[in-house]
C-alpha cells in the first residue's frame, strides 16, 4: 500500500472531496461500521507498474454528509 504520486483533487468514483487516498496491489478488508474517522471508502481501478491495483478514497463523515454517529452502539 502507498499513496499515489499525483492524486486527483476529487474522488474519481463519486466526485466528492476526500481526506486521503491509498493504492493497493493485494487484497484487504474494509470495515467502516465502527469507524469514528471515515464513513465511506470509494474504490477506483488503477495500475501499479502495469499490474492491476485499486485506489481507495477515504471520505470523512462530514465529506459523506453524515454526523459521525456510529450505528448500533
N, C-alpha and C positions, 0 to 999 in steps of 0.2 A: 504494500500500500504506500502511496506517496501522493503529493499534491501536484497536479499538472502545472507546467511552467507558465502557461498563458490561459488562465481560466476565463470564461465569458463573464460579462457584467451581470447577467441574469441567468437563471436556470433554463437550459435549453429544453427540458422536458415539460415545464409548466409555465415558464416566463416570469415567475416571481423572483424577488430578491432571495438570496440565501446567505448563510453565515460562513460556511466553509464547503470545500469540495475535496474529495479523495478519490484516487484511481486505484482500482483493484484488478488484479490479474488472476486471482484464485477465488474460491468461494468464501462466503462469510455469512453470518447470521445477523439480522437486524431486528431488535425488539424495541419498539417505541411505546409500548403500553405503559411503562412506568418511568419514562424518561422525563426528567424535570427541565432539561435544556432544549431538546428538539421534539417537535411534534410530527414532522414529516421528513422523509428522505426520498428524493426522486432519483431514479436510476436511468442513466443515459448511456447507450452503447458507445464504445471508443476503441482505440487500439493502443498497444504499447510495443513499440519496436516491430510493428507488423503483426503482432499477436493480438487475439481478441482480449478486450478488457471492458470494464464499465466504470463510469464516474458516478459517484454518489454525491448529491447536492443536499446538504443538511439545512433544513428550514427550522428556525426557532418557532415557538408558539405564536409570537406576535406576527412573524412573517407568514405563518399559516392561517392567521386570522382567528386564533383561539386564545383563551385567557391563561393557559398553562396549568389548569386544574387537571390532576391525574385521575382518571376514571377508576372506579372500583376500590377506592381506598380510604 
